[in-house]
Amino acid sequence: MADLEAGGERKPYYVSVQAGQILEDPQAAAYELVVNLNEEEHIKLRELFDELSSMDEAEMFHFSHSPFGAASDSQINAGYDGLIQQVYKKLYEHGTDETKRHIESMQLL
C-alpha cells in the first residue's frame, strides 16, 4: 500500500538505455527492457537518463576543447560507469522477469 501512496499506480514503460528513452507506447520506438514504474520512480529514472546525457555532452565538450584537461579518462569513465550502474539497478528493481534475466546476463550488477 505504501507504493501506491508514495507514487501512485505502477504502469509499464519500455526503455532503451542506448537511446536514453522511457516510452509508454511499445510501438513508438525500439526498446530493450520493460519496467513497471509509478510516477515518482519514472521521474527518478528520467533524471538518471538526463544525467547520463549531460555527462555525454560534458565529455564531448571536455575532449573537443581540452584534450589534456584536468579530468582524466578514468575519472570521466568512473562517473559514467557509476551512473550506468544506477540506471541498471533501477531497471532491475522494477523490471519484468525477462528484464531481470537480461540484466543478469549482462553481469553489470
C-alpha atoms as an extended CHARMM CRD file, in Angstrom:
* protein
*
       109  EXT
         1         1  MET       CA              0.0000000000        0.0000000000        0.0000000000  PROA      1               0.0000000000
         2         2  ALA       CA              2.9210000000        2.3720000000        0.6920000000  PROA      2               0.0000000000
         3         3  ASP       CA              3.9220000000        2.2230000000       -3.0010000000  PROA      3               0.0000000000
         4         4  LEU       CA              0.5050000000        3.3930000000       -4.1030000000  PROA      4               0.0000000000
         5         5  GLU       CA              0.5030000000        6.2540000000       -1.6200000000  PROA      5               0.0000000000
         6         6  ALA       CA              4.0870000000        7.3210000000       -2.3930000000  PROA      6               0.0000000000
         7         7  GLY       CA              3.9300000000        7.4840000000       -6.1650000000  PROA      7               0.0000000000
         8         8  GLY       CA              0.6630000000        6.1210000000       -7.4730000000  PROA      8               0.0000000000
         9         9  GLU       CA             -0.1390000000        3.0830000000       -9.5140000000  PROA      9               0.0000000000
        10        10  ARG       CA              2.6000000000        1.3390000000      -11.4740000000  PROA      10              0.0000000000
        11        11  LYS       CA              2.3480000000        1.0000000000      -15.2160000000  PROA      11              0.0000000000
        12        12  PRO       CA              4.6210000000       -0.4990000000      -17.8710000000  PROA      12              0.0000000000
        13        13  TYR       CA              7.3060000000        1.5620000000      -19.5680000000  PROA      13              0.0000000000
        14        14  TYR       CA              9.5200000000        0.4790000000      -22.4370000000  PROA      14              0.0000000000
        15        15  VAL       CA             13.1370000000        1.5080000000      -22.0120000000  PROA      15              0.0000000000
        16        16  SER       CA             16.0380000000        1.9630000000      -24.3780000000  PROA      16              0.0000000000
        17        17  VAL       CA             19.1860000000        2.6020000000      -22.3880000000  PROA      17              0.0000000000
        18        18  GLN       CA             21.2210000000        3.3410000000      -25.5170000000  PROA      18              0.0000000000
        19        19  ALA       CA             18.7480000000        5.9740000000      -26.7070000000  PROA      19              0.0000000000
        20        20  GLY       CA             18.0250000000        7.2150000000      -23.1900000000  PROA      20              0.0000000000
        21        21  GLN       CA             14.2950000000        6.7560000000      -23.7580000000  PROA      21              0.0000000000
        22        22  ILE       CA             11.4550000000        5.7700000000      -21.4480000000  PROA      22              0.0000000000
        23        23  LEU       CA              8.3870000000        5.1290000000      -23.5750000000  PROA      23              0.0000000000
        24        24  GLU       CA              4.7580000000        4.4790000000      -22.7160000000  PROA      24              0.0000000000
        25        25  ASP       CA              3.9910000000        3.0940000000      -26.1800000000  PROA      25              0.0000000000
        26        26  PRO       CA              5.9690000000       -0.0310000000      -27.1560000000  PROA      26              0.0000000000
        27        27  GLN       CA              5.3070000000        0.7650000000      -30.8230000000  PROA      27              0.0000000000
        28        28  ALA       CA              6.8480000000        4.2670000000      -30.6380000000  PROA      28              0.0000000000
        29        29  ALA       CA             10.4860000000        3.1690000000      -30.9690000000  PROA      29              0.0000000000
        30        30  ALA       CA             12.8390000000        0.2770000000      -30.4010000000  PROA      30              0.0000000000
        31        31  TYR       CA             13.3680000000       -0.6490000000      -26.7530000000  PROA      31              0.0000000000
        32        32  GLU       CA             15.3830000000       -3.2300000000      -24.8410000000  PROA      32              0.0000000000
        33        33  LEU       CA             13.7210000000       -3.5290000000      -21.4490000000  PROA      33              0.0000000000
        34        34  VAL       CA             10.2910000000       -3.3550000000      -19.7940000000  PROA      34              0.0000000000
        35        35  VAL       CA              9.7720000000       -1.9370000000      -16.3050000000  PROA      35              0.0000000000
        36        36  ASN       CA              6.7590000000       -1.1690000000      -14.1300000000  PROA      36              0.0000000000
        37        37  LEU       CA              7.0350000000        2.2570000000      -12.5220000000  PROA      37              0.0000000000
        38        38  ASN       CA              4.8890000000        4.6560000000      -10.5750000000  PROA      38              0.0000000000
        39        39  GLU       CA              5.1500000000        8.3760000000      -11.3120000000  PROA      39              0.0000000000
        40        40  GLU       CA              7.8730000000        9.0210000000       -8.7260000000  PROA      40              0.0000000000
        41        41  GLU       CA             10.0140000000        6.1110000000       -9.9770000000  PROA      41              0.0000000000
        42        42  HSD       CA              9.5090000000        7.2820000000      -13.5700000000  PROA      42              0.0000000000
        43        43  ILE       CA             10.7670000000       10.7620000000      -12.6490000000  PROA      43              0.0000000000
        44        44  LYS       CA             13.8330000000        9.3410000000      -10.8620000000  PROA      44              0.0000000000
        45        45  LEU       CA             14.7200000000        7.1480000000      -13.8430000000  PROA      45              0.0000000000
        46        46  ARG       CA             14.2270000000       10.1050000000      -16.2100000000  PROA      46              0.0000000000
        47        47  GLU       CA             16.6130000000       12.1510000000      -14.0240000000  PROA      47              0.0000000000
        48        48  LEU       CA             19.2640000000        9.4130000000      -14.2670000000  PROA      48              0.0000000000
        49        49  PHE       CA             18.9430000000        9.3840000000      -18.0620000000  PROA      49              0.0000000000
        50        50  ASP       CA             19.2270000000       13.1860000000      -18.0740000000  PROA      50              0.0000000000
        51        51  GLU       CA             22.4180000000       12.9330000000      -16.0110000000  PROA      51              0.0000000000
        52        52  LEU       CA             23.8300000000       10.3860000000      -18.4600000000  PROA      52              0.0000000000
        53        53  SER       CA             23.0050000000       12.6730000000      -21.3580000000  PROA      53              0.0000000000
        54        54  SER       CA             24.6030000000       15.6460000000      -19.5990000000  PROA      54              0.0000000000
        55        55  MET       CA             27.6880000000       13.5810000000      -18.8570000000  PROA      55              0.0000000000
        56        56  ASP       CA             27.9650000000       12.5560000000      -22.5270000000  PROA      56              0.0000000000
        57        57  GLU       CA             27.7400000000       16.2020000000      -23.5780000000  PROA      57              0.0000000000
        58        58  ALA       CA             30.2650000000       17.3110000000      -20.9680000000  PROA      58              0.0000000000
        59        59  GLU       CA             32.6610000000       14.5600000000      -22.0290000000  PROA      59              0.0000000000
        60        60  MET       CA             32.4050000000       15.5770000000      -25.6790000000  PROA      60              0.0000000000
        61        61  PHE       CA             32.9160000000       19.2330000000      -24.7650000000  PROA      61              0.0000000000
        62        62  HSD       CA             35.8500000000       18.4060000000      -22.4900000000  PROA      62              0.0000000000
        63        63  PHE       CA             37.7280000000       16.4200000000      -25.1060000000  PROA      63              0.0000000000
        64        64  SER       CA             36.9270000000       18.7000000000      -28.0230000000  PROA      64              0.0000000000
        65        65  HSD       CA             38.1320000000       21.8240000000      -26.1930000000  PROA      65              0.0000000000
        66        66  SER       CA             40.7830000000       20.4400000000      -23.9080000000  PROA      66              0.0000000000
        67        67  PRO       CA             42.2040000000       17.0560000000      -24.8530000000  PROA      67              0.0000000000
        68        68  PHE       CA             44.7060000000       17.3620000000      -21.9940000000  PROA      68              0.0000000000
        69        69  GLY       CA             42.2680000000       18.8380000000      -19.4720000000  PROA      69              0.0000000000
        70        70  ALA       CA             42.0190000000       18.2980000000      -15.7330000000  PROA      70              0.0000000000
        71        71  ALA       CA             39.7030000000       15.2800000000      -15.7340000000  PROA      71              0.0000000000
        72        72  SER       CA             41.3610000000       12.0350000000      -16.7420000000  PROA      72              0.0000000000
        73        73  ASP       CA             39.7130000000        9.3660000000      -18.8820000000  PROA      73              0.0000000000
        74        74  SER       CA             39.4590000000        7.1340000000      -15.8260000000  PROA      74              0.0000000000
        75        75  GLN       CA             37.7250000000        9.8530000000      -13.7770000000  PROA      75              0.0000000000
        76        76  ILE       CA             35.1910000000       10.5020000000      -16.5240000000  PROA      76              0.0000000000
        77        77  ASN       CA             34.6650000000        6.7800000000      -17.1240000000  PROA      77              0.0000000000
        78        78  ALA       CA             34.1950000000        6.1510000000      -13.3990000000  PROA      78              0.0000000000
        79        79  GLY       CA             31.4370000000        8.7630000000      -13.2470000000  PROA      79              0.0000000000
        80        80  TYR       CA             29.7380000000        7.3700000000      -16.3290000000  PROA      80              0.0000000000
        81        81  ASP       CA             30.0560000000        3.7860000000      -15.0830000000  PROA      81              0.0000000000
        82        82  GLY       CA             28.5420000000        4.7850000000      -11.7490000000  PROA      82              0.0000000000
        83        83  LEU       CA             25.5310000000        6.3360000000      -13.4770000000  PROA      83              0.0000000000
        84        84  ILE       CA             25.0630000000        3.3400000000      -15.7640000000  PROA      84              0.0000000000
        85        85  GLN       CA             25.1930000000        1.1180000000      -12.6780000000  PROA      85              0.0000000000
        86        86  GLN       CA             22.4480000000        3.2200000000      -11.0360000000  PROA      86              0.0000000000
        87        87  VAL       CA             20.2970000000        3.0640000000      -14.1720000000  PROA      87              0.0000000000
        88        88  TYR       CA             20.5440000000       -0.7140000000      -14.4520000000  PROA      88              0.0000000000
        89        89  LYS       CA             19.9310000000       -1.1280000000      -10.7090000000  PROA      89              0.0000000000
        90        90  LYS       CA             16.6720000000        0.8410000000      -11.0340000000  PROA      90              0.0000000000
        91        91  LEU       CA             15.6930000000       -1.1040000000      -14.1490000000  PROA      91              0.0000000000
        92        92  TYR       CA             16.4120000000       -4.3750000000      -12.3700000000  PROA      92              0.0000000000
        93        93  GLU       CA             14.4140000000       -3.3670000000       -9.2680000000  PROA      93              0.0000000000
        94        94  HSD       CA             11.3420000000       -2.5220000000      -11.3320000000  PROA      94              0.0000000000
        95        95  GLY       CA             11.8330000000       -4.8000000000      -14.3080000000  PROA      95              0.0000000000
        96        96  THR       CA              9.7870000000       -7.6840000000      -15.5570000000  PROA      96              0.0000000000
        97        97  ASP       CA             11.2120000000      -11.1900000000      -15.1180000000  PROA      97              0.0000000000
        98        98  GLU       CA             12.5510000000      -11.0090000000      -18.6840000000  PROA      98              0.0000000000
        99        99  THR       CA             14.1950000000       -7.6410000000      -17.9790000000  PROA      99              0.0000000000
       100       100  LYS       CA             15.8210000000       -9.0270000000      -14.8290000000  PROA      100             0.0000000000
       101       101  ARG       CA             17.1640000000      -12.0590000000      -16.7100000000  PROA      101             0.0000000000
       102       102  HSD       CA             18.5680000000       -9.8050000000      -19.4390000000  PROA      102             0.0000000000
       103       103  ILE       CA             20.3330000000       -7.5390000000      -16.9210000000  PROA      103             0.0000000000
       104       104  GLU       CA             21.6810000000      -10.5900000000      -15.0540000000  PROA      104             0.0000000000
       105       105  SER       CA             23.0740000000      -11.9210000000      -18.3360000000  PROA      105             0.0000000000
       106       106  MET       CA             24.9280000000       -8.6280000000      -18.8210000000  PROA      106             0.0000000000
       107       107  GLN       CA             26.6880000000       -9.1180000000      -15.4410000000  PROA      107             0.0000000000
       108       108  LEU       CA             26.5240000000       -5.4040000000      -14.6300000000  PROA      108             0.0000000000
       109       109  LEU       CA             25.2230000000       -5.6380000000      -11.0690000000  PROA      109             0.0000000000
